[in-house]
């Protein structure tokens, strides 16, 4: 399944997308499965309130570690276009600067969380009896953040090189390690939330070691000492594109704060448990669509860098078609089996009933999100940071957060759930407008080729 950088510009788009998207989808599946099983284990073995604690903590750790993802995605776009333009030196200098940026930022925020942990947990919604469980989970987990950030950064560069299979394995490793250690630490040794956190921390360290081995022994990139020196133009380019991904994760974290506080006000701790299950399913169920999106980025980025706009156009259309079909199948599955899905997490009858309703509404507009995801990913792959930022933030920032604030005043907790499909539709319409305009201008085709 490995693809060389040159093949990104020559192989069939459909075959390339399968080769890139399938490993990415499997990797995302195991990454989300990792979090999903964590949630199931703490819910079944510690209690439903533990799900609420995990729901509070994870947005904090992922906000910090998403710095690595952001630098990986932004730098991956720079790196893909550099490889497409046959400029390997720039690609290697980009990677060296990505490593330095990820280390510096993740370590800074890790120490910040260590000194202000309870204040940060309260901001993210750790109220009442949730605080004690959240603290027990957060304290050990924060030490894993630099490792997770480096894994997320490195994983995007592995995909930018066309080595999607290795990127997939890197995401599978922590899932297996975490599941095994969860059983040992929580079920057998009875270490509770501390055990769950330690299992997750060790799993991220193992992932980091695999990524490190890839770049030492398998990567096409050969780093030398001068590649780690700050290159201001490259840093600016990485930062401009990285800001898109980090801004998206920041907005997601702000959304988590608002949703947690809103739900606690209207439904108490159990309402946060409901959102915890729903948010895990959002991460898990959409893994094939997210995989297609990640598989699409290096294909579009390489061909855009090589000025092969016909292939860029084709990659957009094929990716949207595949993603829309899968999203429809996923929604139908959620619609008919919501109650059975929820029962895996908890035996609490009221939480089960409330979560079943919430799950169906939150996923209601899933069939249309392919346009939004692929459209935003195209502008990022093409290095168009402003439009990428606008479209990436559109769902959570422009539509969902205001709707979550406004609608509960009229509809209570139901207003939170119905805000999700409304935001999906609005952000898709906005993205469709910009993407159609781009395809009719920059990527327009004639019988004689590309204008």
N, C-alpha and C positions, 0 to 999 in steps of 0.2 A: 504493500500500500504506500510505500515511500515514494515521494515525488521530488525530482530534482528541481532546482530553481528554473532551469531552462524549460522544463516540461510544462510549467505553469503558462507558458506562452505558446505552446504548440499542441498539446493534447486536446481531445474533444472536451468541451465545457462540461457536458453531462458526466463523462467519465471522471474528469478532474473533481467535480463537485462531490461525486460519490466517494472518491478516494480521500478527499479532504474532510467532508462532512461526517462520514460514518465514524472514523476514529474520534473526531471532535465530539460527536454526539455520545459515543460510548464513554469518553472521558468525562463529559458533563454529567452523564447518567450516574457514573460512579461517584463523582464529586457531590452531586445532589443526593444520591443514595446514602452517602456517608452522613450527611446532615439529617436526612429523613430517618435513618435507622437510629441515630442518636436520639432523635425526638421520640421515636417509638419506644426505645429502651427506657429512657427516663420517665416517659409517661406510664409505662406498664410496671416498672420496677421501683420507681421513686414516688410517682403520683402525678396527677394532671397539673398540679401547681408547678411542678418542675418544668413542664412544657412552657409555661408562662415565663419562667426564669431564663430558659434558653432563648426564648423569643426576644427578651430584652437584651441579652448579652451579644448574640451573634451579629446584629447590625453594627455594634461598636467594633468588634474585631475585624469584620469584613470591610468596614469603612477604612480602617488603617491599612489592612493588607491590600485593599483595592488600589492603593498607591502603586503597588507592584504591578497589578493588572493594568492600570492606566498607563504606566510607563512602558509596559510590555506591548500594549495595543498601539499606543502612539508611536513608540520607537519601532514597532513591527511594521507600521505603515511606511516609515522613513526607510527602514531596512529593505522591505520588499521592493520599493521603487528604486532604491540604489542598486539592488541586484538586477532588476529589470533593465536598468541603464548600464549594466556591466561595471559598476563602480564598487568593487568589493572592499576597497580601503575605507570608503565612507560607511559601508555596512558594518565593518568591524569596529570602527571608531564609535558608531552609534551604539553598538552593543556594550562596549566598555563604559560609555557614559551612562547607559541605562543601569548597569550594575551599581555604579557609584551613587546615582540618584536614589535608587531603591533602598540601599543600605542606610544612607544618611537619614532619609525621611522616616522609614519604618522604625529605626532605633529611637529617633526623637519622640515620636508619638507613643512608643512603647513606654518610655520613662515617664511621659506625661500622664499616661493612664495609671501607672504604678503609684504615683503621688496623689492623684485625685480620683481614685477608683469609685468611692461611694457617691461622690458628687456627680460623676459621669453616669453611673448606673441610675441614679434618681432622675436625671434629665431624660434618659431613654425609657423611663416608665417603671422602674423598680420601686413600687410602692407597697405598703403593707407587708404581708408575710412573703412577698416575692423577693424582697431585698436580701434576706438571709441566704436563700438558695442561689440567687444571682451572684452574690459575693463569692460563695464557695466555688461556683463554676468559673467566674471571671478571673480570680486571682492566679491560678496556674496557667490559664489559657493565654493570658496576655504575653507570656514569654515565647509563645509559638508564632507571634505575629511577624517578626522579621523573616523567619523561615518560610512562612506562607506567602509573604510578599515576594520573596525571591523566586519561589516556585511559580507564582502567577506570572511574574515578569518573564522568567525563562521559558515557560510553556508557550507563551505567545511568540517568542523568537524561534522556538522549535518549529511551530506551525509556519512562520514566515519563511523558514528554510525549505518548506514543503515536506517536512518529516512528521506528518500528522500521527503516524502510528506510535512514535516515541512520546508525543504529547499525550496521546491516549493512555499509554502505560503509566506516565507520570501522575495522571489523575486517578488511575485505578488503585495504585499502591496504597495511598492513605485510606481508601475506603476499606480494603481488606484488613489493614493493620488496625484501624479504628474499631471495626466490628469485633475482631478477635479480642482486643484489649477492653472493649466495653463489657463483653461477657465476663472477662477475668476480673476487672476492677469493680464493676457494679454488681453483677449477679453473684459471682463466687466470693469475692473479698468484701463485698458490702461497703465500698468506699463512697457510695452516693454521688453527689454532684462533683466532688473533688476527683473521684475516679473517672467520671465522664470527661472532665477537663483534661486529665492526664493522658487518657487514651487519645484524645484529639490532638494534643500537643505532640506526642510521640509520633503520631501518624504523619504530621506535617514535616517533622524532622526527617523521616524516612523518605518522603517525597523530595525534599531538598537534596538529599544525598544522591538520589537517582538522577535528578536534573543536572547536578554537578558532574556526575560521571558522563552524562551525554555530551556535555560541552568539552570535557577533557578528551574523550575518546572518539566521538562520533560526528561532531559538528563540522560543517564546512567552514565555519568561521575560526580563524586562528588568531587569538588575541596576543598582543605583545604589550610591554609596559606602556608604550606611548599611547595606546588606545584608551588607557584609563585616565589620561590627562583631560581636563575639562576643555571641551570645544564649544565655545559659546554659541555659534550659529547652529550647531547640531542640538545643543541643549535647548535652545529656543524653539527649534522645530519640534523636538520631542515634547516639550512642555505644552506647546500650542495644541498638539493633537492629543496628548495625554489628558489635558484638562477636560476634554469631552467625556472620557470614561470616568474620571474621578468626580467630575461635576454630577454625572448621572448617579454614581454611588452615593455621593453626598446628599443629593436630593432624595434618594431612596432611604437614607438614614434619617433625614428630616421627616420624611413621610412616616417612618416607623415611630418616631417620637410623637408625632401628632396623632397617629392612629392609636398607639398604646394609651396615651392620655385620654383621648376621646372615648375609647372603649371602656377604660376603667371608670370614667365618669358615668357612663350610661349602663354598664353591666358588671362592673367590678372585675375581680381577678379572673373569673371564668371566661369573660369576654376576651381577655388577652390570650387565654389558652386557645380559644376558637381561632383567633387570628394567627396564632403560632402554627396550628395545623394547616390553615389555608395558605399561609406564606410558604410553608415547606412544600406543599403540593404545587404551588406556582413555580418554585425552583425545580421540582422533580418532573412534573408532567410535561413541561415544555422543552425538555432536553433535546429532542430531535430538531426542533425549530431553531434553538440556540446553536446547535451543532452545525446546521446549514449556514447560519449567519457567520459563524467563525470560519467555516470552510470557504465561504464566499470571499472573505476579506483578502487573503493572500492572492487569490486568483484575480480579483478585480484590481488590487494594488499593483501586482506585477504587470498586468496588461495595460493598465493606465500609465505606468512608468515607461512602458515600451511604446506608447502612443498607438496601441492596437485597440481602438475604441469599439470596433465591431465586436470583438470578443468580450469587452466590458459590458456592452449592451446585452449580449446573449447571456452572459453570466447573471445579470440582474433578472432577466425574464425567467430563466430556468429556476433560479433560486426562489423567486416568489411563488412560482407554480408548485414546486415541491413542498415548500414550507406551508403554503395555504392548505394543501391537501392533508398534510399531517396534522395541522392544527384543527381541522374540522373533525378528523377521526378522534383526536384527543378530547375535544369538547363533547362529542356524543358519548364517549366512554364515561366522562365525568357526570354527564346528565343522568345516565341510567344507573350508575353504580356508586353514587356519592355516599350513600349511607354505609355501604359495605366498606368503602375506602376509609371512612372516618373511624369505624369500629376497630380498625387495626391499631389506632393510636390510644384509645381510651375506652373504658367501660362505663364512663359517666353518662347516664342516659340523657341528661339535659344538654351537656356539651355536645354529644353526638347529634342530637336533633338540631341544635343551633348551627353547628358546623356544616351539616348537610345542606341547609338553606344557603348559608354564606358561600359555600363552595360552588354551587350551581350559578349563583349570580356573579361571582368574581370571574368565572370562566366564560360567561355568556357571550362575549365578543371575541373569543379566541380565534375563530376562523378568519378574521380580517387583520390580525396583527402582523402577518407576514410582510405586508407592504411597509409597515412602520419600521420593523426591525431591519429588513434588507435595505430600505431606502436610507435610513440613518447610517448603516454600515457602509454603503457605497460612498457617501460623502466623506466618511472617515478614511476609507481606503484610498480615496483620491486626494487626500491631503487638504480637503476643504473644511478647515476646522470650524469656522463660524456656522455654516449650515449644519454640519454634523452636530455641533453643540446645541443649536436651536431644536433640531429634530429629536435628539437624544433626550433632551430635558422636557420635551413637549408633554408626554403622558403624565409623568409624576409632577413636574414643576408647574406647568401652565394649566393643567386640567385637574389632575387627581387631588393634589393638596387643597386647592380652593374648594373642590366639591366635598371632600371629607370634612372640611371646616363648616361648610354651609348646610349640606343636606341633613345631617343629624339633628339640626335645630327643628326640622319639619317632620322627619321620619324616624328619628331615634337611631338605633344601631343599624336598622335596615338601610339608612341613608349612607352608611359607610360602605356596605357591600355593593349597592347599586352604583356607587361612584366609580367603581373599577371598570365596568363595561362602557359607561358613558365616556370615560377618559380614553379608553382604547379606541372607540369610534372617532372621537375628535382628533386625536393625535394621528390616526391613520389617514384621515382626510387631509390634514395639513401636510403630512409627508408625501402623499400621493400627488399633491399639487406641485411641490418642489421637484420631485423625482420625474414627473411627466415633463416638466419644463426643461430639466437637464437633458433628458433623453431626446427631446425635440430640438435641442440646440447643440450642446457640446458633443453628444453621442449620436447625432443624427446620421442616418445612412442614406445613400442614393444608389442608383444602379451601378454607378462607377466606383463606389467605395465609400470612404468616410470623408466628410467635408472637413 
